Structure formats: structure tokens, C-alpha cells
């Protein structure tokens, strides 16, 4: 028979989130209401996007300005540029080339005594100035390149803020609560909706400490709900690594499929199958007697009836587990009726001779032996 651990628990949503819009604004639309079923990515609500659209246009204009300063087309996604080929650097290098040629010419004339020293000094100074202008042009080009990267980031931020004006479903689910109304001005992070995912459901049960050793992830869990006749089956998915000290319970969770009849918050009784084929001792339900709150069976000992108090456990359609009070091989009356301790009993069914001792008055041929009395 199955070995099960019985526990009580609560069904909870697999996922539950309070959704909010990331940017401030006046709530413009709400596309859902209580109970609405949504898919991941569906638009749920939106704040007025006009201000954020203007921010995007402004960022696009400044980005185009930065691209033009580096000689790039106003539109485009490629911001890479070769610094040496920018107009600013090319102009500085052209001036440097002219200054270098003048310096070489003056130095050549000075060697023949034609150019005075003052002209040599002037051309040398002009060359140094031109050289420094090249370095300055390179620095300026790098600065413009960095500014372009900044403008690109500003455009990305503006576009992200525009996208954030629309609240979208982060997962499949249904709306549990609507927390804001149309026309409200919402600060960033203000709650708008509560979304839950209820398939599968998350079953949370507290397993007593005495049964915790046999509980493992992957074991079958059967769930019964008050008012429902169907038994829903799931699998144990998550187990706490430690016993809760205050309650001496092991918190466990199972994923329970939902066919639409179960809801988060329901109180349930759960059976965790810790062993699908476990040896146990059982008797038919008809063999049990209930008297004054005690469960009894009637056994046969020395050809007389003997009532025994038993403790029952698991139950099936045609069997009841006997946890204590009986041992394998005990002879049990299947339908004791009003039979009580001490009354003589005779047995006619085929049993090993050592299992049954008939009263002296019933000895003899089988046809003269009475049935169970």
C-alpha cells in the first residue's frame, strides 16, 4: 500500500506582482479591469506620453548636431568616426604642413646668409604653433566624439522613458486588483494593478517534524478541497532546508495544475506519497467495530473470540491499515456482528492445522463441524 503524509496547506498564486509605471505622469488609459486575463507583454495602462515624446525629439536634434560636428550624416545608427579624417584635424594638419615648408625654406636661405635670424625665429615659432594646433584639433575631435556618445545615450534614455509610459504584463495571468483610476497623477513607482498567475498554483504545506525525514522533492501530492469532489494531483517541487523552530514544521511547496476550479487562498488537505509500495497490515472495513470512540477487531484465540483495541491508519476502498493491535497471522473475524470476548468460535474454512484449534465438541468429521458462531 502507499505510505502517505497528511498535511494541511494553502494554495497561493505561482506568481503575484504589484505593477507600477516607472515614470511620473497622468494616468491616461487602463486597458484591463478585475479578472481580466492577459498575456506576457500585453499593454495594461499608460500615462500621458506627450512630454516624453518631446524629450525624444529634443534628444534626436542634439544627437544630429553632434553627428554633424564630426562630419557624419544627421541620421544613422553608426557613430564611429576616424579622428584623423575629421575636418577640424585635416585643417590643422594642413596649416602644420604649410608651416613646416616655410620653416624648411627659411632655414635653407639662412644657411646662405640671405634670410636674417629674425625671420628664422618667426617661421620656427609659426611651426610650433601649427604643431600645437594639430594636438588641439585632435583633442577637440575626441571631445566631440565623447559628446556624440553622450547624446546617443540621452536619446536612448528618452526613448526608454517613452516606452516606460506604457505598463505591460510581465507574465501570463489575471488582474487581481485595480489600484489607480483614470486621470490620477502618478509618481514614479505608484502601484497601478495587481497581477497573479494561477496556473500552476503554488501549494504550501507544513509537514510535521516526525514525518519530515520521508519527504522528498518530486513526490506525488494529492490535494482535496472542501466542497469539491475531484482530487487534484501535483508534484512536490520545493522543500525548506530547515525545520521552523517555532512550529517544528517543515515548509514544503508543490506545483498544482489548475483547471479553472482552484483559486489562490483556498485551504486544502494534502497527501504526500512518500512511498508508493510500502508494506502494511490491513483488514477489510467490515472487520472493524466502533464502540465508545474506540476501534476494535475480534480475533480468535483458543477457539474463543477475543476483542482487541486497534489503531488504524491508511484506508482504501476495501481495506483499512492496522497500525497497532494486530500482528501478521492473527485470525480475525471478518463480520463480527455482536460477537464478544469469551464466546466460543468454530472455523470451517481451510487453514493450516496449527492456525486453528477447534473446541472439543466440534471435533470429528468436517461435515459435523459448525461454521463461525
Buried (B, 14 or more C-beta within 10 A) or exposed (E): BBBBBBBEBBBBBBBBBEBBBEBBBEBBEBEBEEEBEBEEEBEBBBBBBEBBEEBBEEBBEBBBEBBEBBBBEEEEEEBEBEBEEBEBBEEBBEBBEEBBEBBEEBBEBBEEEEBEEEBBEBBBEBBEEBBEBBEEBBEBBEEBBEBBEEBBEBBEEBBEBBBBBBBBBBBBBBBBEBEBEEEEEBEEEBEBBBBBBBBBBBBBBBBBEEBBEBBEEEBBBBBEBEEEEEEBBBBBBEBBEEBEEEEEBBBBBBBBEBEEEBEBEBEBBBBBBBBEEBEBBBBEEEBBBEEEEEBBBBBBEEBBBBBBEBEBBBEEEEBBBBEEBBEEEBBBBEEBEEBEEEEBBBBBEEEEEEEBEBBEEBEEEEEEBBEBE
